[in-house]
């Protein structure tokens, strides 16, 4: 009888306990966020470089 009571209490208590967070998932999310941020920064630098280069060259073509 005691064993049945303990088993039934275990079934009731077990779902209410918080499960430990996966540290691997957090580190992968952080890694992805850092890589996406770095890719966005590189894309912005390239766009600014191209815009500046084209604007400079366009000025030379319009004013010979």
PADO-15145 format. One record per atom (N, C-alpha, C, CB): residue in one letter; chain; atom name; x, z, y. Coordinates in steps of 0.02 Angstrom, whole numbers. Glycine has a CB too. Example, Ala and Ser with C-alpha at 12.3 -4.5 7.8 and 13.67 -1.06 7.14 Angstrom:
BEGIN
- rest kette atom px pz py
- a A N 660 390 -284
- a A CA 615 390 -225
- a A C 660 390 -165
- a A CB 565 452 -224
- s A N 642 354 -112
- s A CA 684 357 -53
- s A C 645 394 2
- s A CB 704 286 -30
// end
This chain:
BEGIN
- rest kette atom px pz py
- x A N 41 0 -60
- x A CA 0 0 0
- x A C 43 0 63
- x A CB -47 60 0
- x A N 97 40 63
- x A CA 141 43 120
- x A C 175 -25 131
- x A CB 193 98 111
- x A N 193 -55 76
- x A CA 226 -121 81
- x A C 179 -173 111
- x A CB 251 -144 12
- x A N 116 -172 92
- x A CA 66 -219 118
- x A C 56 -206 193
- x A CB 0 -212 80
- x A N 54 -144 213
- x A CA 46 -126 284
- x A C 106 -150 324
- x A CB 36 -50 292
- x A N 166 -139 298
- x A CA 226 -161 333
- x A C 228 -237 339
- x A CB 288 -135 297
- x A N 209 -272 286
- x A CA 208 -345 287
- x A C 158 -371 338
- x A CB 191 -372 217
- x A N 98 -341 340
- x A CA 48 -365 387
- x A C 68 -349 459
- x A CB -20 -333 371
- x A N 99 -292 471
- x A CA 124 -277 538
- x A C 180 -325 558
- x A CB 150 -204 542
- x A N 222 -343 511
- x A CA 275 -392 525
- x A C 247 -459 545
- x A CB 320 -400 464
- x A N 193 -479 512
- x A CA 161 -543 530
- x A C 131 -540 599
- x A CB 107 -561 479
- x A N 106 -482 619
- x A CA 75 -475 685
- x A C 127 -471 741
- x A CB 31 -414 687
- x A N 182 -437 727
- x A CA 233 -426 778
- x A C 279 -486 787
- x A CB 274 -364 761
- x A N 295 -520 734
- x A CA 345 -574 735
- x A C 329 -629 786
- x A CB 350 -605 667
- x A N 267 -654 792
- x A CA 255 -707 840
- x A C 261 -684 913
- x A CB 187 -736 829
- x A N 255 -620 926
- x A CA 258 -596 995
- x A C 329 -585 1020
- x A CB 219 -532 1002
- x A N 377 -583 975
- x A CA 447 -575 996
- x A C 472 -639 1027
- x A CB 491 -554 936
- x A N 506 -634 1084
- x A CA 533 -695 1113
- x A C 590 -722 1071
- x A CB 558 -682 1185
- x A N 591 -787 1062
- x A CA 645 -819 1024
- x A C 706 -827 1069
- x A CB 623 -887 995
- x A N 765 -819 1041
- x A CA 825 -827 1082
- x A C 831 -900 1106
- x A CB 888 -807 1043
- x A N 853 -907 1168
- x A CA 862 -974 1197
- x A C 921 -1009 1165
- x A CB 871 -971 1273
- x A N 916 -1073 1159
- x A CA 971 -1112 1131
- x A C 1022 -1125 1186
- x A CB 945 -1179 1101
- x A N 1081 -1098 1178
- x A CA 1134 -1108 1228
- x A C 1159 -1180 1227
- x A CB 1192 -1060 1216
- x A N 1155 -1212 1170
- x A CA 1178 -1281 1165
- x A C 1134 -1327 1208
- x A CB 1178 -1305 1092
- x A N 1070 -1316 1207
- x A CA 1024 -1356 1247
- x A C 1038 -1349 1321
- x A CB 952 -1337 1232
- x A N 1053 -1289 1343
- x A CA 1067 -1277 1413
- x A C 1131 -1312 1434
- x A CB 1073 -1202 1427
- x A N 1183 -1309 1392
- x A CA 1246 -1340 1410
- x A C 1239 -1416 1411
- x A CB 1301 -1319 1362
- x A N 1198 -1444 1366
- x A CA 1188 -1516 1366
- x A C 1149 -1537 1428
- x A CB 1151 -1538 1303
- x A N 1101 -1498 1449
- x A CA 1063 -1514 1509
- x A C 1108 -1512 1570
- x A CB 1004 -1465 1517
- x A N 1151 -1463 1573
- x A CA 1198 -1457 1629
- x A C 1246 -1516 1629
- x A CB 1237 -1391 1625
- x A N 1270 -1535 1572
- x A CA 1316 -1592 1567
- x A C 1282 -1656 1590
- x A CB 1342 -1599 1495
- x A N 1221 -1667 1569
- x A CA 1184 -1727 1589
- x A C 1173 -1727 1664
- x A CB 1117 -1732 1551
- x A N 1155 -1670 1692
- x A CA 1144 -1665 1764
- x A C 1207 -1680 1803
- x A CB 1117 -1596 1783
- x A N 1263 -1654 1780
- x A CA 1327 -1667 1814
- x A C 1346 -1741 1810
- x A CB 1383 -1623 1784
- x A N 1338 -1770 1751
- x A CA 1354 -1841 1743
- x A C 1309 -1886 1785
- x A CB 1349 -1861 1670
- x A N 1244 -1870 1788
- x A CA 1199 -1909 1830
- x A C 1216 -1902 1904
- x A CB 1126 -1888 1818
- x A N 1234 -1843 1925
- x A CA 1254 -1832 1994
- x A C 1317 -1871 2011
- x A CB 1265 -1758 2007
- x A N 1365 -1870 1965
- x A CA 1427 -1907 1977
- x A C 1414 -1982 1979
- x A CB 1479 -1891 1922
- x A N 1371 -2007 1935
- x A CA 1355 -2079 1935
- x A C 1320 -2098 2000
- x A CB 1310 -2096 1874
- x A N 1275 -2056 2024
- x A CA 1240 -2070 2087
- x A C 1290 -2070 2145
- x A CB 1185 -2018 2100
- x A N 1337 -2023 2145
- x A CA 1387 -2020 2198
- x A C 1431 -2083 2198
- x A CB 1431 -1958 2191
- x A N 1451 -2106 2140
- x A CA 1492 -2166 2135
- x A C 1452 -2227 2159
- x A CB 1516 -2178 2062
- x A N 1389 -2231 2141
- x A CA 1347 -2287 2163
- x A C 1339 -2287 2239
- x A CB 1278 -2284 2130
- x A N 1331 -2229 2269
- x A CA 1324 -2224 2342
- x A C 1388 -2246 2376
- x A CB 1305 -2153 2363
- x A N 1445 -2224 2350
- x A CA 1510 -2243 2379
- x A C 1519 -2319 2376
- x A CB 1568 -2207 2343
- x A N 1502 -2349 2319
- x A CA 1509 -2421 2311
- x A C 1462 -2457 2360
- x A CB 1494 -2442 2238
- x A N 1400 -2434 2367
- x A CA 1353 -2467 2413
- x A C 1377 -2463 2485
- x A CB 1284 -2435 2406
- x A N 1403 -2405 2505
- x A CA 1428 -2397 2574
- x A C 1488 -2442 2585
- x A CB 1447 -2324 2587
- x A N 1533 -2447 2536
- x A CA 1591 -2490 2542
- x A C 1570 -2563 2550
- x A CB 1637 -2483 2481
- x A N 1524 -2585 2508
- x A CA 1501 -2655 2511
- x A C 1466 -2669 2578
- x A CB 1453 -2671 2453
- x A N 1424 -2623 2601
- x A CA 1388 -2632 2664
- x A C 1438 -2636 2722
- x A CB 1338 -2575 2676
- x A N 1487 -2592 2722
- x A CA 1537 -2593 2775
- x A C 1578 -2657 2773
- x A CB 1584 -2533 2770
- x A N 1599 -2678 2714
- x A CA 1638 -2739 2707
- x A C 1599 -2800 2730
- x A CB 1660 -2748 2634
- x A N 1536 -2806 2708
- x A CA 1495 -2863 2727
- x A C 1482 -2863 2802
- x A CB 1429 -2863 2688
- x A N 1466 -2806 2830
- x A CA 1454 -2802 2902
- x A C 1516 -2822 2942
- x A CB 1433 -2731 2922
- x A N 1574 -2801 2920
- x A CA 1637 -2818 2954
- x A C 1650 -2893 2949
- x A CB 1696 -2779 2924
- x A N 1642 -2922 2889
- x A CA 1654 -2993 2879
- x A C 1601 -3035 2916
- x A CB 1653 -3010 2804
- x A N 1540 -3011 2918
- x A CA 1487 -3048 2953
- x A C 1502 -3051 3028
- x A CB 1418 -3014 2941
- x A N 1529 -2996 3055
- x A CA 1549 -2995 3126
- x A C 1603 -3046 3140
- x A CB 1573 -2925 3146
- x A N 1650 -3056 3095
- x A CA 1703 -3105 3104
- x A C 1676 -3176 3100
- x A CB 1757 -3096 3051
- x A N 1627 -3188 3058
- x A CA 1598 -3255 3050
- x A C 1556 -3273 3111
- x A CB 1556 -3260 2986
- x A N 1519 -3226 3139
- x A CA 1475 -3240 3196
- x A C 1515 -3249 3260
- x A CB 1424 -3185 3204
- x A N 1571 -3216 3266
- x A CA 1613 -3221 3327
- x A C 1680 -3253 3310
- x A CB 1624 -3151 3359
- x A N 1682 -3320 3306
- x A CA 1745 -3352 3286
- x A C 1798 -3351 3340
- x A CB 1733 -3423 3266
// end
